[in-house]
């Protein structure tokens, strides 16, 4: 009998370590713990790409990620320089219980599948020409490049998420005419765009770009996720609203614009913007009154915008898109830097704004079955990016809050769809 008692004691003592056996890895995303926020998204994508599910812990330690523990995962985190914590089953359950409490503005969203990513960009553009391709490359998240031909051939249907490079969908070649019309790169890009339009069966670049914008519109309406920055935001909406109206001056398309084109703009066709006035002069580096770049009088040192705080349990989509380790993000310029609040449709969420200046920086909306996010500015870590500026070295900015917003959008399509609460 004594032997049996001793045997049971030894047996239960042997069980104790297994009760605390580590079976989950937490990728913390708070300000003090994570060494490389940007590559942490790459790790999350890497896990999803292995057909494993991840829990995105909204509003918990900066929007941390919880995933199954494997030796391969821990090794990959060490290689990429991503901070992680190994958790026991009991500790994991305590965290999830805390998050699920009605008293906490937190939630755990399941990420199920690595989204297939397309970047709409001209051939030959280097990754540092665009913030999204730059951060995808740095975070080691795979993507494919597509352009007008692929879009018009309906190949967008192959992708879950689409980013629009800093494109001009109006056919005005970026409104670079005044400063760069004699530059070799401008002349070559104009020639290439005109040749492509002709190859695809269009008389003008503006007509071809409108057809591309309409295909992208249909992709979103059908359930796609679209993300755009800088001039791809307002020029996209302007192109849709100017269908059948010539808004290009002769140096852009060879003939005069419609004399009264402003009165023919149809705001019902746009995604985000309304009641804007187009900039008619080809000598102005601006598309319309949507952008507030010329109206900004904010010193660089105090140029910040704040992220909105949403209910994680009731508004998971904007909560996901605003996950960060700070609510205050450094401002940055672009051809389209920010959006006038009074020219944003009331159905569109303003998720980031500079209240002092009355400008929106980061907005989101629904179109049909799909979603779109517009983010003002060119490069979150290059305050005033200019043509010919050197590329941003993201290794110097591994914890960039501005770049985190881009990566939030990339993971967004991976989230399990929840039934709408009533």
C-alpha atoms as one frame of an Amber mdcrd trajectory, in Angstrom:
protein
   0.000   0.000   0.000   2.846   2.360   0.860   4.467   1.509  -2.473   1.264
   2.405  -4.283   1.032   5.789  -2.496   4.646   6.618  -3.377   4.014   5.597
  -6.952   0.997   7.933  -7.203   2.967  10.830  -5.699   5.766  10.355  -8.236
   3.214  10.022 -11.034   1.491  13.314 -10.186   4.822  15.100  -9.712   5.792
  14.020 -13.209   2.560  15.488 -14.529   3.181  18.967 -13.101   5.582  20.193
 -15.807   3.151  19.132 -18.511   0.390  21.248 -17.022   2.489  24.296 -17.917
   3.632  22.915 -21.254   4.051  25.703 -23.786   1.657  25.263 -26.716   1.246
  28.829 -28.008   3.462  31.658 -29.148   2.452  35.263 -28.591   3.861  37.874
 -30.961   3.538  41.008 -28.813   2.859  44.267 -30.644   3.143  46.789 -27.832
   5.639  49.625 -27.791   8.054  48.251 -25.197   8.302  44.584 -26.136   8.336
  44.155 -29.918  11.706  44.762 -31.582  10.367  44.656 -35.135   6.684  45.382
 -35.607   6.847  45.295 -39.401   8.459  41.878 -39.695   5.989  40.560 -37.106
   3.303  40.885 -39.780   5.514  38.872 -42.088   5.767  36.131 -39.466   1.970
  36.110 -39.135   1.575  35.826 -42.896   4.198  33.046 -42.937   2.171  31.047
 -40.392  -1.066  31.570 -42.330   0.699  30.446 -45.485   1.345  27.132 -43.752
  -2.426  26.622 -43.392  -2.355  27.389 -39.687  -4.797  29.750 -38.021  -3.770
  32.812 -36.032  -5.700  34.815 -33.454  -5.394  38.587 -33.825  -5.835  39.979
 -30.320  -7.447  43.333 -31.004  -6.476  46.096 -28.555  -4.419  43.624 -26.519
  -0.836  44.852 -26.217  -0.966  46.824 -29.444  -2.825  44.192 -31.451  -0.746
  41.100 -30.719  -0.869  37.775 -32.572  -1.386  34.346 -31.005  -0.385  31.202
 -32.892   0.474  27.532 -32.281   3.923  26.887 -30.865   6.385  25.073 -33.115
  10.162  24.892 -33.166  10.103  26.067 -36.777   8.122  29.180 -35.802  10.459
  30.119 -32.965  13.448  29.628 -35.228  11.877  31.841 -37.902  11.169  34.594
 -35.348  14.791  34.544 -34.234  16.051  34.692 -37.833  13.812  37.671 -38.660
  14.433  39.487 -35.372  10.822  39.318 -34.199  10.135  39.275 -30.458   7.947
  36.450 -29.170   6.746  34.927 -25.916   6.076  31.241 -25.278   2.841  30.649
 -23.344   1.387  27.685 -21.503  -2.148  26.518 -22.178  -3.223  27.985 -18.854
  -1.651  31.388 -19.540  -3.149  31.450 -23.032  -6.610  30.690 -21.687  -6.283
  33.432 -19.064  -5.461  35.959 -21.806  -8.380  34.841 -23.959 -10.735  34.945
 -20.975  -9.581  38.468 -20.164 -10.089  39.583 -23.774 -13.586  38.068 -23.973
 -14.764  39.888 -20.848 -17.520  42.423 -21.624 -15.626  44.961 -19.529 -12.660
  44.905 -21.942 -12.606  46.735 -25.281 -10.772  43.791 -26.814 -11.524  40.821
 -29.033  -9.833  37.820 -30.628 -10.341  37.612 -34.381  -9.367  34.421 -36.183
  -7.159  34.804 -39.245  -7.714  31.793 -41.472  -5.940  32.152 -44.801  -2.975
  34.044 -46.215  -4.503  36.494 -48.708  -3.165  36.499 -52.245  -1.832  39.999
 -52.867  -1.675  42.005 -56.079   0.054  45.340 -56.509  -1.162  47.427 -59.428
   2.059  49.024 -60.647   3.838  49.758 -63.938   6.512  47.324 -65.013  10.023
  48.392 -64.123   9.095  50.257 -60.935  11.496  49.432 -58.131   9.987  48.429
 -54.741  11.044  51.735 -53.161   8.885  53.702 -55.632   5.925  52.843 -53.436
   5.460  52.449 -49.676   3.328  49.317 -49.943   5.693  47.339 -52.160   8.554
  48.518 -49.968   6.988  47.294 -46.729   5.815  44.038 -48.313   9.380  43.386
 -49.413  10.797  44.291 -45.997   8.197  42.226 -44.100   8.859  39.285 -46.463
   5.233  39.042 -47.582   4.893  37.761 -51.164   2.975  39.722 -53.778   2.491
  39.786 -57.537   2.605  42.796 -59.844  -0.209  43.428 -62.298  -1.035  46.354
 -64.552  -3.611  47.515 -67.083  -3.532  44.513 -69.389  -4.045  42.026 -66.565
  -6.817  44.128 -65.011  -8.688  44.400 -68.314  -8.336  40.627 -68.743 -10.216
  40.157 -65.430  -7.199  38.700 -63.630  -8.058  40.646 -60.491 -10.381  37.765
 -59.655  -7.285  35.700 -58.815  -6.436  37.941 -55.846  -7.857  38.656 -52.393
  -6.255  42.074 -51.905  -5.276  44.830 -54.310  -3.034  47.824 -53.788  -3.080
  50.731 -56.218   0.371  52.178 -56.807   0.553  55.990 -56.967  -1.349  56.019
 -60.214  -3.123  58.818 -62.092  -6.375  57.337 -63.371  -7.453  60.619 -65.015
  -5.004  60.429 -67.945  -3.141  63.609 -66.972   0.181  61.845 -66.347   0.340
  62.715 -62.676  -0.094  66.457 -63.307   3.726  66.638 -63.558   3.539  68.798
 -66.694   4.760  72.122 -65.312   7.894  70.867 -63.564   8.888  67.811 -65.584
   7.497  68.052 -69.137  11.024  68.327 -70.568  12.456  65.531 -68.399  13.438
  62.304 -70.111  11.562  60.133 -67.618   8.311  62.114 -68.072   8.542  61.977
 -71.867   9.206  58.221 -71.778   6.393  57.463 -69.312   3.918  59.489 -71.410
   5.042  57.679 -74.565   4.752  54.263 -72.897   1.271  55.035 -71.530   0.036
  56.172 -74.923   1.491  53.105 -76.607  -0.179  50.819 -74.066  -3.549  52.528
 -74.535  -3.257  52.050 -78.304  -2.242  48.404 -77.890  -5.293  47.786 -75.710
  -7.619  49.398 -78.243  -8.199  52.884 -76.832  -7.765  56.266 -78.514  -6.661
  58.051 -75.333  -4.876  57.210 -72.107  -7.779  58.731 -70.147 -10.232  56.306
 -71.793  -8.010  53.318 -71.065  -7.445  54.366 -67.439 -11.200  54.815 -66.965
 -11.774  51.268 -68.204  -9.158  50.018 -65.715 -10.756  52.014 -62.868 -14.152
  50.514 -63.719 -12.718  46.980 -63.639 -11.226  47.728 -60.219 -14.581  49.144
 -59.110 -16.297  45.920 -60.178 -13.662  43.862 -58.340 -14.452  45.687 -55.104
 -18.220  45.519 -55.580 -17.869  41.777 -56.099 -16.148  41.328 -52.738 -12.530
  42.445 -53.217 -10.346  44.451 -50.843  -8.713  47.561 -52.292  -6.080  49.754
 -50.681  -4.744  52.978 -52.216  -2.343  55.730 -51.214  -1.467  59.222 -52.404
  -2.754  60.145 -55.893  -4.324  56.728 -56.492  -7.051  57.703 -54.015  -8.564
  60.893 -55.425  -7.615  60.295 -59.077  -9.465  56.959 -58.941 -12.696  58.592
 -57.779 -12.276  61.516 -60.192 -11.891  59.138 -63.144 -15.066  57.264 -62.213
 -17.029  60.491 -61.777 -15.832  61.898 -65.125 -17.017  58.972 -67.239 -17.903
  60.296 -70.693 -16.472  63.746 -69.909 -13.184  65.073 -71.305 -11.342  66.691
 -68.380  -7.870  66.575 -70.014  -6.218  69.621 -71.574  -4.554  69.381 -75.058
  -1.020  68.658 -73.786  -2.384  65.464 -72.207  -4.669  64.044 -74.908  -4.312
  66.213 -78.018  -7.655  68.003 -77.904  -9.504  70.510 -75.757 -11.385  69.540
 -72.623 -15.138  69.972 -72.277 -15.780  73.636 -71.585 -18.262  72.974 -68.774
 -16.882  69.694 -67.486 -17.259  70.569 -63.799 -21.063  70.604 -64.122 -20.990
  67.114 -65.682 -19.158  65.361 -62.839 -21.272  62.551 -61.343 -20.450  62.107
 -57.650 -22.786  59.122 -57.413 -20.145  57.037 -59.190 -17.370  57.597 -56.642
 -16.258  55.482 -53.701 -15.320  58.077 -51.082 -15.494  61.689 -52.247 -18.209
  64.147 -53.217 -18.814  67.798 -54.117 -15.211  68.439 -55.130 -13.997  70.936
 -57.704 -11.499  69.770 -60.313  -8.251  71.671 -60.845  -8.403  72.771 -64.473
  -4.937  74.275 -64.897  -2.279  71.867 -66.250   0.302  74.044 -64.514  -0.998
  73.103 -61.058   0.322  69.947 -59.410  -3.108  69.048 -58.100  -6.183  67.130
 -59.255  -8.986  68.709 -57.241 -10.121  70.349 -54.025 -10.170  66.957 -52.259
  -6.483  67.167 -51.331  -5.384  69.592 -48.603  -1.644  69.654 -49.376  -1.548
  73.342 -50.394  -3.708  74.359 -47.428  -1.550  72.745 -44.763   0.436  75.080
 -42.522   1.732  72.561 -40.011   5.390  72.464 -38.920   6.986  69.087 -39.561
   7.789  68.723 -35.863   4.099  68.911 -34.887   2.590  67.140 -37.888   0.741
  64.151 -36.438  -2.648  62.535 -36.891  -4.643  60.519 -34.376  -6.276  57.135
 -34.857  -9.883  56.586 -33.855 -10.809  54.190 -31.071 -13.517  51.679 -31.977
 -15.346  48.928 -30.118 -13.384  45.741 -30.795 -16.398  43.516 -30.178 -18.928
  45.556 -32.160 -16.762  47.236 -34.819 -14.012  44.679 -35.523 -13.199  45.904
 -39.045 -12.104  49.485 -38.238 -10.567  48.177 -35.023  -8.375  45.794 -37.045
  -7.361  48.533 -39.448  -6.341  50.847 -36.591  -4.267  48.391 -34.541  -1.072
  50.071 -33.410   1.256  50.597 -30.479   0.386  54.311 -30.469  -2.716  56.329
 -31.249  -0.606  59.206 -32.595   1.058  58.744 -36.004   3.601  61.027 -37.664
   2.237  62.927 -40.641   3.863  62.738 -44.071   3.328  64.463 -47.391   2.444
  63.303 -50.890   0.833  64.569 -54.052  -2.388  63.761 -52.222  -1.525  64.278
 -48.569  -4.906  64.411 -46.880  -8.609  64.745 -47.581 -11.048  67.561 -46.896
 -13.559  66.352 -44.309 -16.508  68.101 -45.964 -15.806  66.314 -49.282 -15.899
  62.803 -47.836 -19.189  60.937 -48.163 -21.042  60.439 -44.850 -20.996  56.654
 -45.356 -17.183  56.599 -45.207 -15.344  56.130 -41.896 -12.585  58.583 -41.005
 -10.159  56.396 -39.057  -7.267  58.856 -38.800  -7.428  62.633 -38.687  -5.646
  65.818 -37.743  -8.355  67.622 -35.804  -6.391  70.859 -35.576  -6.162  71.142
 -39.331  -9.543  69.573 -40.015  -8.138  66.956 -42.390  -8.681  63.224 -42.803
  -5.623  61.036 -43.378  -6.937  57.480 -43.276 -10.449  56.492 -44.390 -12.394
  53.288 -45.024 -15.624  52.301 -46.676 -17.797  49.541 -48.102 -18.668  49.244
 -51.781 -21.036  46.445 -52.682 -19.676  43.263 -51.087 -16.135  44.632 -50.833
 -14.068  47.173 -48.936 -11.673  50.012 -49.686  -9.156  51.970 -47.636  -7.598
  55.274 -48.726  -4.421  56.494 -46.991  -3.109  59.991 -47.733   0.601  60.641
 -48.328   3.468  58.891 -50.100   5.865  57.367 -47.546   5.218  57.239 -43.763
   8.950  57.578 -43.020   9.876  60.141 -45.694   8.156  63.384 -44.709   8.311
  65.176 -48.057   9.160  62.625 -50.718  10.356  64.192 -53.969  11.168  62.782
 -57.391  14.675  61.337 -57.273  14.879  61.102 -53.467  16.782  58.062 -52.142
  14.740  55.090 -50.978  13.662  54.704 -47.366  15.605  52.058 -45.463  12.916
  50.317 -43.434  15.558  48.542 -41.384  15.958  51.962 -39.724  12.209  52.130
 -38.998  11.184  48.609 -37.897   8.557  49.965 -35.497   6.948  52.536 -37.802
   3.324  53.222 -36.759   2.577  54.682 -40.202   3.707  51.530 -41.971   1.782
  49.356 -39.521  -1.462  50.799 -40.900  -0.575  49.463 -44.353   0.130  46.002
 -42.964  -3.134  45.971 -40.991  -4.930  46.251 -44.310  -2.935  43.383 -45.793
  -4.037  40.982 -43.022  -7.630  42.223 -43.015  -8.863  39.817 -45.766  -7.541
  36.867 -43.741 -10.056  37.462 -40.954 -12.948  35.061 -40.477 -16.138  36.799
 -41.434 -18.431  37.389 -38.483 -22.183  37.585 -38.594 -23.344  41.148 -38.139
 -24.497  41.793 -34.582 -27.990  43.183 -34.163
